[in-house]
Amino acid sequence: MSGYLSGRDIDWGMVAISLIICVLGVVQIFSATHGSAWDDAWWKQIIWIGAGMLLMWIATAIDYHALMQHVTAFYILSVVLLLVVLLVGKQAFGSTRWIPIAPGIHLQVSEFVKLVIILLVARFMTELHGDSLEARDLLKVLALIAVPMLLVVKEPDLGTSLTYLPILGVGAVLAGLNWRYLAAAAIIVVLILPVGIHFLKPYQKARLVSFLDPERDPKGTGYQVIQSRIAVGAGGMWGKGVNQGTQTQLRFLPVPHTDFIFSAFAEEHGFVGVVVVLALYFMLLMQIVKNAQTAPDRAGMYICMGVAALLLFHVLVNVGMVVGRMPVTGIPLPLMSAGGSSMLSIFIMLGLVNNVRLRRFVN
């Protein structure tokens, strides 16, 4: 194992970009929470980053082929843990998403299920017979993913459950899914969407209404979106500076260190800062895609592209949310938003990407 972990073979570019984004996140968390009830969030974030780096190294060291051989056990464990969350999980903000593991430390199981979905899709697609993904195969893997998805929706956490779909989507396309099936799936979604709305929780319906017309209830359901857009626009070209954002520092902007950290960053660092951060995410995604292109086998390619699809979905939805182009879903901005479970799971994903990269030198 140690022979595989040669320092020259690690994708240091990917690691460096990730840490730069993390540093920007810590600075913004410090600025957004200074003098508030969350003013210890920034140093907690540093601890999570350190723990994430350790887990990344571990994920790099264990051959991903060995991990895929145990994906059935991982899947069963993830389902069991999601059931445990529903039974004895910690409730906060109207949702039951966390399992307490120590005083003051709670893990969000649904974040780590993303890793299982990535490995599950990679193994399933790799073991397919034939050059294309048939409808029956797609339904099989969709049924497997639907189980944890429905359990996460039950918490309720619709946003996190939706993050599982891009992993399946990119895997299906790369496996050769017939475009007719994609068109049929799109038509089905459009047809059942009006019916599906009736199954949403009241607060989820309110978020959808506020997305379509935030001015309809500016002091209620539309408040978050309106304040977020004001903060983004107030940043101008160069921003107001660290600790100088009025929307952020005067607490008009809700949860500026988690879901709306991009709004706070845009207000204090302006258009230029936003371009820099988005460029960093683009570079990170390109590094991951590059590792997918040089993967030693199809399994490694599926793992890397699953990670890339998931991170891209997170960035697009979070950024779209804060500028009012997406409904408020609570999906965090990768490596920037405060939160331990998200940070740990993302670093493990980056470890898997490095894992794939290393094996191209030994196969």
LOBA-850632 format. One record per residue (C-alpha): residue number from 1; residue in one letter; x, y, z. Coordinates in pm, 1 decimal, decimal comma, always signed. Layout:
N
+-----+---+----------+----------+----------+
:   k : r :        X :        Y :        Z :
+-----+---+----------+----------+----------+
: NUM : a :        X :        Y :        Z :
...
+-----+---+----------+----------+----------+
This chain:
363
+-----+---+----------+----------+----------+
:   k : r :        X :        Y :        Z :
+-----+---+----------+----------+----------+
:   1 : m :     +0,0 :     +0,0 :     +0,0 :
:   2 : s :   +272,6 :   +245,7 :    +92,2 :
:   3 : g :   +430,5 :   +197,4 :   -248,9 :
:   4 : y :   +120,5 :   +337,2 :   -412,6 :
:   5 : l :   +131,3 :   +656,0 :   -207,8 :
:   6 : s :   +425,8 :   +817,8 :   -382,4 :
:   7 : g :   +406,0 :  +1192,4 :   -333,7 :
:   8 : r :   +482,8 :  +1262,5 :   -699,2 :
:   9 : d :   +176,8 :  +1064,2 :   -808,1 :
:  10 : i :    -74,2 :  +1258,2 :   -596,3 :
:  11 : d :   -278,0 :  +1518,5 :   -781,5 :
:  12 : w :   -136,4 :  +1808,7 :   -582,9 :
:  13 : g :   -306,3 :  +2055,4 :   -814,6 :
:  14 : m :   -648,3 :  +1923,3 :   -714,9 :
:  15 : v :   -549,7 :  +1923,8 :   -347,1 :
:  16 : a :   -412,9 :  +2280,3 :   -366,8 :
:  17 : i :   -724,9 :  +2415,6 :   -539,0 :
:  18 : s :   -945,8 :  +2245,8 :   -280,3 :
:  19 : l :   -749,3 :  +2396,9 :     +8,0 :
:  20 : i :   -759,2 :  +2745,7 :   -146,2 :
:  21 : i :  -1139,1 :  +2721,3 :   -165,2 :
:  22 : c :  -1141,4 :  +2600,5 :   +196,6 :
:  23 : v :   -929,7 :  +2897,3 :   +309,2 :
:  24 : l :  -1164,5 :  +3140,8 :   +134,9 :
:  25 : g :  -1452,7 :  +2964,8 :   +307,9 :
:  26 : v :  -1293,3 :  +2992,5 :   +652,9 :
:  27 : v :  -1226,2 :  +3364,2 :   +602,2 :
:  28 : q :  -1586,0 :  +3419,9 :   +493,2 :
:  29 : i :  -1725,6 :  +3213,8 :   +781,4 :
:  30 : f :  -1518,6 :  +3422,3 :  +1024,7 :
:  31 : s :  -1646,2 :  +3743,8 :   +869,9 :
:  32 : a :  -2009,2 :  +3630,2 :   +849,6 :
:  33 : t :  -2029,4 :  +3500,5 :  +1207,1 :
:  34 : h :  -1812,5 :  +3756,1 :  +1388,1 :
:  35 : g :  -1995,6 :  +3867,9 :  +1700,2 :
:  36 : s :  -2287,0 :  +3632,2 :  +1645,2 :
:  37 : a :  -2404,0 :  +3312,8 :  +1813,1 :
:  38 : w :  -2193,6 :  +3118,6 :  +1560,5 :
:  39 : d :  -1866,5 :  +3305,8 :  +1611,7 :
:  40 : d :  -1683,1 :  +2977,2 :  +1681,0 :
:  41 : a :  -1785,0 :  +2828,0 :  +1346,1 :
:  42 : w :  -1464,1 :  +2932,4 :  +1167,6 :
:  43 : w :  -1222,5 :  +2743,1 :  +1390,5 :
:  44 : k :  -1455,5 :  +2442,0 :  +1394,5 :
:  45 : q :  -1437,8 :  +2454,6 :  +1017,0 :
:  46 : i :  -1057,5 :  +2439,7 :  +1036,0 :
:  47 : i :  -1084,1 :  +2126,6 :  +1250,2 :
:  48 : w :  -1319,0 :  +1967,3 :   +998,1 :
:  49 : i :  -1079,9 :  +2052,5 :   +715,0 :
:  50 : g :   -794,4 :  +1885,3 :   +902,8 :
:  51 : a :  -1006,7 :  +1576,2 :   +967,1 :
:  52 : g :  -1112,1 :  +1578,0 :   +603,2 :
:  53 : m :   -750,3 :  +1582,6 :   +487,5 :
:  54 : l :   -679,3 :  +1278,4 :   +704,3 :
:  55 : l :   -979,2 :  +1090,9 :   +562,7 :
:  56 : m :   -875,6 :  +1190,5 :   +210,7 :
:  57 : w :   -537,4 :  +1028,4 :   +267,4 :
:  58 : i :   -703,9 :   +711,4 :   +398,0 :
:  59 : a :   -944,2 :   +702,2 :   +101,3 :
:  60 : t :   -644,8 :   +741,5 :   -129,2 :
:  61 : a :   -460,4 :   +450,1 :    +28,1 :
:  62 : i :   -732,6 :   +182,3 :     +7,9 :
:  63 : d :   -763,3 :    +40,0 :   -345,0 :
:  64 : y :  -1097,5 :   +147,0 :   -488,0 :
:  65 : h :  -1145,5 :   -201,0 :   -636,6 :
:  66 : a :  -1149,7 :   -340,1 :   -282,3 :
:  67 : l :  -1405,3 :    -75,9 :   -181,6 :
:  68 : m :  -1629,9 :   -166,8 :   -473,0 :
:  69 : q :  -1624,3 :   -534,2 :   -371,8 :
:  70 : h :  -1786,3 :   -434,5 :    -41,9 :
:  71 : v :  -2037,5 :   -191,0 :   -187,9 :
:  72 : t :  -2329,9 :   -421,1 :    -98,0 :
:  73 : a :  -2231,9 :   -407,1 :   +269,6 :
:  74 : f :  -2184,8 :    -29,1 :   +247,1 :
:  75 : y :  -2528,8 :     +4,0 :    +87,8 :
:  76 : i :  -2701,9 :   -202,7 :   +356,1 :
:  77 : l :  -2517,8 :    -10,9 :   +629,5 :
:  78 : s :  -2618,9 :   +323,2 :   +478,7 :
:  79 : v :  -2986,1 :   +221,7 :   +465,8 :
:  80 : v :  -2973,2 :    +99,0 :   +826,4 :
:  81 : l :  -2810,4 :   +422,6 :   +942,1 :
:  82 : l :  -3071,0 :   +631,2 :   +759,6 :
:  83 : l :  -3338,9 :   +434,8 :   +944,6 :
:  84 : v :  -3153,7 :   +501,6 :  +1271,3 :
:  85 : v :  -3155,6 :   +873,4 :  +1188,7 :
:  86 : l :  -3533,6 :   +867,4 :  +1151,1 :
:  87 : l :  -3572,7 :   +681,5 :  +1481,7 :
:  88 : v :  -3321,5 :   +848,8 :  +1714,2 :
:  89 : g :  -3165,2 :  +1130,9 :  +1512,5 :
:  90 : k :  -3119,9 :  +1486,4 :  +1634,2 :
:  91 : q :  -3386,9 :  +1727,7 :  +1518,4 :
:  92 : a :  -3301,9 :  +2082,4 :  +1413,0 :
:  93 : f :  -3482,1 :  +2340,4 :  +1195,8 :
:  94 : g :  -3774,2 :  +2100,9 :  +1155,9 :
:  95 : s :  -3567,8 :  +1812,7 :  +1016,4 :
:  96 : t :  -3415,9 :  +1498,6 :  +1164,0 :
:  97 : r :  -3087,7 :  +1455,6 :   +977,7 :
:  98 : w :  -2808,9 :  +1402,3 :  +1230,2 :
:  99 : i :  -2680,8 :  +1120,9 :  +1449,6 :
: 100 : p :  -2506,6 :  +1232,8 :  +1770,9 :
: 101 : i :  -2168,4 :  +1055,6 :  +1803,5 :
: 102 : a :  -2010,2 :  +1269,2 :  +2077,5 :
: 103 : p :  -2098,3 :  +1577,1 :  +2284,5 :
: 104 : g :  -2142,0 :  +1861,7 :  +2037,6 :
: 105 : i :  -2061,5 :  +1642,3 :  +1734,3 :
: 106 : h :  -2334,0 :  +1522,7 :  +1499,4 :
: 107 : l :  -2290,4 :  +1355,2 :  +1162,1 :
: 108 : q :  -2533,9 :  +1386,9 :   +874,3 :
: 109 : v :  -2556,3 :  +1033,2 :   +737,9 :
: 110 : s :  -2713,3 :  +1141,2 :   +407,5 :
: 111 : e :  -2390,6 :  +1323,6 :   +316,4 :
: 112 : f :  -2189,0 :  +1001,3 :   +339,5 :
: 113 : v :  -2450,8 :   +806,6 :   +145,3 :
: 114 : k :  -2330,8 :  +1004,1 :   -157,9 :
: 115 : l :  -2005,6 :   +806,9 :   -140,1 :
: 116 : v :  -2196,3 :   +479,2 :   -138,7 :
: 117 : i :  -2403,7 :   +590,0 :   -438,9 :
: 118 : i :  -2085,8 :   +676,6 :   -630,7 :
: 119 : l :  -1936,0 :   +331,9 :   -564,0 :
: 120 : l :  -2270,3 :   +160,1 :   -629,2 :
: 121 : v :  -2318,7 :   +325,2 :   -969,0 :
: 122 : a :  -1954,2 :   +260,0 :  -1062,5 :
: 123 : r :  -1983,7 :   -111,7 :   -984,8 :
: 124 : f :  -2324,7 :   -152,0 :  -1146,2 :
: 125 : m :  -2222,5 :    +19,4 :  -1470,7 :
: 126 : t :  -1890,3 :   -165,0 :  -1484,2 :
: 127 : e :  -2059,6 :   -505,4 :  -1458,5 :
: 128 : l :  -2307,6 :   -438,4 :  -1738,6 :
: 129 : h :  -2302,6 :   -673,7 :  -2035,1 :
: 130 : g :  -2316,2 :   -501,1 :  -2369,1 :
: 131 : d :  -2226,5 :   -161,3 :  -2506,1 :
: 132 : s :  -2537,7 :    +24,1 :  -2394,5 :
: 133 : l :  -2751,8 :    +68,0 :  -2085,9 :
: 134 : e :  -3091,0 :    -90,2 :  -2134,3 :
: 135 : a :  -3408,9 :    +39,6 :  -1972,2 :
: 136 : r :  -3437,9 :   -261,6 :  -1739,0 :
: 137 : d :  -3083,6 :   -202,9 :  -1610,5 :
: 138 : l :  -3157,0 :   +164,3 :  -1553,5 :
: 139 : l :  -3469,3 :    +74,2 :  -1357,4 :
: 140 : k :  -3270,3 :   -169,9 :  -1142,3 :
: 141 : v :  -3008,4 :    +84,0 :  -1036,4 :
: 142 : l :  -3273,9 :   +353,9 :  -1001,4 :
: 143 : a :  -3466,0 :   +128,2 :   -761,9 :
: 144 : l :  -3151,8 :    +77,0 :   -553,1 :
: 145 : i :  -3089,6 :   +451,1 :   -530,8 :
: 146 : a :  -3458,0 :   +523,7 :   -464,8 :
: 147 : v :  -3444,5 :   +347,6 :   -125,9 :
: 148 : p :  -3192,7 :   +587,1 :    +40,0 :
: 149 : m :  -3346,1 :   +877,2 :   -151,7 :
: 150 : l :  -3690,3 :   +815,3 :     -3,6 :
: 151 : l :  -3545,3 :   +775,1 :   +345,0 :
: 152 : v :  -3365,4 :  +1109,8 :   +311,3 :
: 153 : v :  -3683,1 :  +1273,8 :   +176,8 :
: 154 : k :  -3857,8 :  +1140,4 :   +487,4 :
: 155 : e :  -3617,7 :  +1332,4 :   +720,0 :
: 156 : p :  -3724,5 :  +1564,6 :   +538,8 :
: 157 : d :  -3429,5 :  +1670,4 :   +322,6 :
: 158 : l :  -3536,2 :  +1694,1 :    -39,2 :
: 159 : g :  -3224,1 :  +1889,4 :   -141,2 :
: 160 : t :  -2973,0 :  +1624,9 :    -32,0 :
: 161 : s :  -3181,3 :  +1343,6 :   -182,3 :
: 162 : l :  -3171,7 :  +1516,3 :   -520,3 :
: 163 : t :  -2790,3 :  +1521,8 :   -514,8 :
: 164 : y :  -2791,2 :  +1143,7 :   -566,5 :
: 165 : l :  -2946,6 :  +1178,7 :   -912,1 :
: 166 : p :  -2655,4 :  +1350,9 :  -1093,9 :
: 167 : i :  -2432,4 :  +1056,6 :   -997,2 :
: 168 : l :  -2676,1 :   +817,3 :  -1162,9 :
: 169 : g :  -2730,2 :  +1053,8 :  -1453,6 :
: 170 : v :  -2365,9 :  +1084,5 :  -1554,3 :
: 171 : g :  -2312,4 :   +711,1 :  -1502,3 :
: 172 : a :  -2609,7 :   +626,6 :  -1723,3 :
: 173 : v :  -2495,3 :   +857,9 :  -2002,8 :
: 174 : l :  -2139,3 :   +724,0 :  -1994,3 :
: 175 : a :  -2273,4 :   +367,2 :  -1997,5 :
: 176 : g :  -2447,3 :   +436,7 :  -2326,5 :
: 177 : l :  -2805,6 :   +513,3 :  -2227,6 :
: 178 : n :  -3024,9 :   +550,1 :  -2532,3 :
: 179 : w :  -3130,5 :   +912,2 :  -2578,9 :
: 180 : r :  -3488,2 :   +796,9 :  -2634,3 :
: 181 : y :  -3497,7 :   +679,3 :  -2273,7 :
: 182 : l :  -3373,6 :  +1020,2 :  -2159,7 :
: 183 : a :  -3644,9 :  +1192,2 :  -2360,7 :
: 184 : a :  -3908,0 :   +956,8 :  -2219,9 :
: 185 : a :  -3782,8 :  +1017,7 :  -1864,9 :
: 186 : a :  -3798,4 :  +1394,5 :  -1918,1 :
: 187 : i :  -4156,6 :  +1370,9 :  -2043,5 :
: 188 : i :  -4256,2 :  +1153,7 :  -1744,9 :
: 189 : v :  -4102,2 :  +1403,5 :  -1502,1 :
: 190 : v :  -4291,4 :  +1690,5 :  -1664,3 :
: 191 : l :  -4617,3 :  +1496,4 :  -1645,2 :
: 192 : i :  -4586,9 :  +1385,8 :  -1282,2 :
: 193 : l :  -4443,0 :  +1713,9 :  -1151,6 :
: 194 : p :  -4783,0 :  +1874,6 :  -1088,6 :
: 195 : v :  -4888,6 :  +1562,8 :   -895,1 :
: 196 : g :  -4560,6 :  +1546,4 :   -703,1 :
: 197 : i :  -4607,6 :  +1898,6 :   -569,9 :
: 198 : h :  -4898,6 :  +1774,1 :   -358,5 :
: 199 : f :  -4661,7 :  +1542,6 :   -170,0 :
: 200 : l :  -4426,4 :  +1822,7 :    -66,5 :
: 201 : k :  -4412,9 :  +1948,5 :   +290,2 :
: 202 : p :  -4578,8 :  +2287,7 :   +350,0 :
: 203 : y :  -4241,1 :  +2462,2 :   +390,4 :
: 204 : q :  -4119,8 :  +2303,6 :    +63,2 :
: 205 : k :  -4425,4 :  +2433,6 :   -119,8 :
: 206 : a :  -4363,2 :  +2776,1 :    +34,3 :
: 207 : r :  -4003,9 :  +2771,0 :    -93,5 :
: 208 : l :  -4126,2 :  +2689,7 :   -443,4 :
: 209 : v :  -4375,0 :  +2976,7 :   -435,5 :
: 210 : s :  -4110,5 :  +3215,8 :   -301,7 :
: 211 : f :  -3876,0 :  +3111,3 :   -583,5 :
: 212 : l :  -4137,5 :  +3194,4 :   -845,6 :
: 213 : d :  -4246,2 :  +3518,5 :   -677,7 :
: 214 : p :  -4039,6 :  +3619,7 :   -370,2 :
: 215 : e :  -4210,4 :  +3961,8 :   -356,1 :
: 216 : r :  -4537,9 :  +3789,0 :   -280,0 :
: 217 : d :  -4427,3 :  +3739,8 :    +82,7 :
: 218 : p :  -4118,3 :  +3960,0 :   +133,0 :
: 219 : k :  -4117,6 :  +3926,0 :   +512,4 :
: 220 : g :  -4191,5 :  +3554,0 :   +514,1 :
: 221 : t :  -4111,6 :  +3285,0 :   +256,9 :
: 222 : g :  -3951,3 :  +3530,7 :    +13,7 :
: 223 : y :  -3726,5 :  +3694,4 :   +275,0 :
: 224 : q :  -3421,7 :  +3472,4 :   +223,0 :
: 225 : v :  -3417,0 :  +3509,5 :   -154,2 :
: 226 : i :  -3472,1 :  +3885,7 :   -144,9 :
: 227 : q :  -3198,6 :  +3949,5 :   +112,4 :
: 228 : s :  -2960,8 :  +3720,5 :    -71,7 :
: 229 : r :  -3010,1 :  +3903,7 :   -400,7 :
: 230 : i :  -2962,0 :  +4238,1 :   -226,8 :
: 231 : a :  -2634,4 :  +4114,6 :    -76,9 :
: 232 : v :  -2504,6 :  +3986,0 :   -410,8 :
: 233 : g :  -2592,7 :  +4311,5 :   -585,9 :
: 234 : a :  -2445,3 :  +4526,6 :   -305,8 :
: 235 : g :  -2100,4 :  +4379,0 :   -365,6 :
: 236 : g :  -2052,7 :  +4566,6 :   -691,1 :
: 237 : m :  -1724,7 :  +4513,8 :   -872,8 :
: 238 : w :  -1476,9 :  +4486,2 :   -584,1 :
: 239 : g :  -1698,1 :  +4419,5 :   -282,6 :
: 240 : k :  -1722,9 :  +4601,1 :    +48,7 :
: 241 : g :  -1437,7 :  +4413,9 :   +217,3 :
: 242 : v :  -1410,1 :  +4157,2 :   +494,7 :
: 243 : n :  -1638,4 :  +4240,5 :   +790,1 :
: 244 : q :  -1783,2 :  +4532,1 :   +589,9 :
: 245 : g :  -2087,7 :  +4379,9 :   +425,2 :
: 246 : t :  -2399,7 :  +4551,5 :   +554,2 :
: 247 : q :  -2645,3 :  +4273,3 :   +469,2 :
: 248 : t :  -2413,5 :  +4019,9 :   +629,4 :
: 249 : q :  -2290,8 :  +4212,1 :   +932,6 :
: 250 : l :  -2632,0 :  +4357,3 :  +1019,6 :
: 251 : r :  -2779,3 :  +4004,3 :  +1009,3 :
: 252 : f :  -3026,4 :  +4070,0 :   +730,6 :
: 253 : l :  -2880,0 :  +3777,9 :   +536,4 :
: 254 : p :  -2996,7 :  +3442,3 :   +683,6 :
: 255 : v :  -2740,4 :  +3172,4 :   +773,9 :
: 256 : p :  -2456,9 :  +3354,6 :   +592,5 :
: 257 : h :  -2201,5 :  +3087,5 :   +689,7 :
: 258 : t :  -2388,9 :  +2785,0 :   +551,2 :
: 259 : d :  -2651,9 :  +2790,2 :   +274,9 :
: 260 : f :  -2599,0 :  +3156,5 :   +182,8 :
: 261 : i :  -2221,9 :  +3183,2 :   +221,5 :
: 262 : f :  -2190,7 :  +3266,9 :   -148,4 :
: 263 : s :  -2418,4 :  +3568,8 :    -99,1 :
: 264 : a :  -2201,6 :  +3692,4 :   +189,4 :
: 265 : f :  -1886,8 :  +3633,0 :    -14,4 :
: 266 : a :  -2029,7 :  +3820,9 :   -313,9 :
: 267 : e :  -2120,9 :  +4119,7 :    -95,5 :
: 268 : e :  -1777,0 :  +4145,3 :    +63,1 :
: 269 : h :  -1561,3 :  +4050,6 :   -237,8 :
: 270 : g :  -1772,3 :  +4166,3 :   -529,7 :
: 271 : f :  -1787,3 :  +4049,6 :   -888,3 :
: 272 : v :  -1411,8 :  +3996,2 :   -904,2 :
: 273 : g :  -1417,0 :  +3768,6 :   -600,3 :
: 274 : v :  -1710,2 :  +3572,8 :   -742,0 :
: 275 : v :  -1525,1 :  +3518,1 :  -1070,5 :
: 276 : v :  -1218,5 :  +3396,3 :   -880,9 :
: 277 : v :  -1419,0 :  +3144,9 :   -675,9 :
: 278 : l :  -1611,0 :  +3015,4 :   -976,9 :
: 279 : a :  -1282,6 :  +2982,9 :  -1167,2 :
: 280 : l :  -1141,2 :  +2777,4 :   -880,1 :
: 281 : y :  -1441,5 :  +2544,4 :   -890,9 :
: 282 : f :  -1403,2 :  +2512,5 :  -1267,0 :
: 283 : m :  -1035,3 :  +2423,8 :  -1228,4 :
: 284 : l :  -1119,6 :  +2168,4 :   -958,6 :
: 285 : l :  -1379,9 :  +2003,6 :  -1180,7 :
: 286 : m :  -1138,7 :  +1995,8 :  -1474,7 :
: 287 : q :   -874,4 :  +1826,9 :  -1259,7 :
: 288 : i :  -1127,1 :  +1559,7 :  -1162,7 :
: 289 : v :  -1238,4 :  +1509,9 :  -1524,1 :
: 290 : k :   -872,7 :  +1484,2 :  -1628,6 :
: 291 : n :   -824,6 :  +1203,4 :  -1377,5 :
: 292 : a :  -1134,6 :  +1033,2 :  -1518,6 :
: 293 : q :   -983,6 :  +1047,5 :  -1866,8 :
: 294 : t :   -662,8 :   +880,0 :  -1749,6 :
: 295 : a :   -832,5 :   +624,3 :  -1521,1 :
: 296 : p :   -694,0 :   +270,4 :  -1555,8 :
: 297 : d :  -1042,3 :   +118,7 :  -1604,7 :
: 298 : r :  -1409,2 :   +200,7 :  -1646,1 :
: 299 : a :  -1474,9 :   +170,6 :  -1271,9 :
: 300 : g :  -1224,4 :   +446,1 :  -1199,3 :
: 301 : m :  -1373,4 :   +660,7 :  -1472,7 :
: 302 : y :  -1723,5 :   +621,1 :  -1327,8 :
: 303 : i :  -1600,0 :   +712,4 :   -979,1 :
: 304 : c :  -1425,8 :  +1030,5 :  -1095,4 :
: 305 : m :  -1714,6 :  +1143,3 :  -1314,3 :
: 306 : g :  -1961,4 :  +1069,4 :  -1034,9 :
: 307 : v :  -1764,5 :  +1298,3 :   -804,1 :
: 308 : a :  -1745,7 :  +1566,8 :  -1073,9 :
: 309 : a :  -2120,5 :  +1548,5 :  -1143,1 :
: 310 : l :  -2205,0 :  +1573,7 :   -774,2 :
: 311 : l :  -1979,7 :  +1875,9 :   -711,9 :
: 312 : l :  -2105,6 :  +2050,1 :  -1026,6 :
: 313 : f :  -2466,0 :  +1996,3 :   -914,8 :
: 314 : h :  -2386,5 :  +2140,8 :   -571,0 :
: 315 : v :  -2222,0 :  +2452,3 :   -715,6 :
: 316 : l :  -2490,5 :  +2517,4 :   -979,0 :
: 317 : v :  -2780,8 :  +2473,6 :   -736,9 :
: 318 : n :  -2624,3 :  +2674,0 :   -451,9 :
: 319 : v :  -2513,9 :  +2963,9 :   -671,4 :
: 320 : g :  -2844,2 :  +2956,1 :   -858,3 :
: 321 : m :  -3028,6 :  +2958,2 :   -526,2 :
: 322 : v :  -2857,3 :  +3267,3 :   -385,9 :
: 323 : v :  -2927,1 :  +3472,1 :   -699,2 :
: 324 : g :  -3291,2 :  +3361,1 :   -717,3 :
: 325 : r :  -3257,1 :  +3127,7 :  -1015,9 :
: 326 : m :  -3313,3 :  +2809,4 :   -814,4 :
: 327 : p :  -3549,9 :  +2728,1 :   -526,1 :
: 328 : v :  -3399,9 :  +2737,5 :   -177,1 :
: 329 : t :  -3301,5 :  +2376,0 :   -112,1 :
: 330 : g :  -3038,1 :  +2389,9 :   +160,8 :
: 331 : i :  -2765,9 :  +2239,8 :    -59,3 :
: 332 : p :  -2428,0 :  +2368,1 :    +70,2 :
: 333 : l :  -2149,5 :  +2518,5 :   -137,6 :
: 334 : p :  -1872,8 :  +2253,7 :   -150,7 :
: 335 : l :  -1563,6 :  +2322,9 :    +63,8 :
: 336 : m :  -1691,5 :  +2669,4 :   +160,3 :
: 337 : s :  -2013,6 :  +2628,8 :   +355,7 :
: 338 : a :  -1971,4 :  +2559,1 :   +726,7 :
: 339 : g :  -2048,8 :  +2199,6 :   +815,5 :
: 340 : g :  -1852,4 :  +1894,4 :   +915,9 :
: 341 : s :  -2036,9 :  +1614,5 :   +737,9 :
: 342 : s :  -2028,0 :  +1786,2 :   +399,8 :
: 343 : m :  -1659,5 :  +1872,6 :   +439,3 :
: 344 : l :  -1562,7 :  +1517,3 :   +539,2 :
: 345 : s :  -1760,4 :  +1351,2 :   +259,3 :
: 346 : i :  -1616,5 :  +1581,7 :     -7,1 :
: 347 : f :  -1258,8 :  +1521,0 :   +103,8 :
: 348 : i :  -1324,1 :  +1145,4 :    +97,1 :
: 349 : m :  -1451,7 :  +1189,1 :   -260,4 :
: 350 : l :  -1132,8 :  +1373,9 :   -352,7 :
: 351 : g :   -942,2 :  +1086,9 :   -191,9 :
: 352 : l :  -1125,9 :   +844,4 :   -420,8 :
: 353 : v :  -1025,7 :  +1054,4 :   -722,1 :
: 354 : n :   -662,0 :  +1044,7 :   -609,2 :
: 355 : n :   -707,5 :   +672,5 :   -549,1 :
: 356 : v :   -803,6 :   +625,4 :   -914,8 :
: 357 : r :   -512,7 :   +842,4 :  -1026,4 :
: 358 : l :   -258,5 :   +639,4 :   -828,5 :
: 359 : r :   -375,0 :   +304,8 :   -967,7 :
: 360 : r :   -296,5 :   +407,1 :  -1323,5 :
: 361 : f :    +69,4 :   +371,2 :  -1232,9 :
: 362 : v :    +37,7 :    +16,5 :  -1096,6 :
: 363 : n :   -204,3 :   -156,5 :  -1335,9 :
+-----+---+----------+----------+----------+
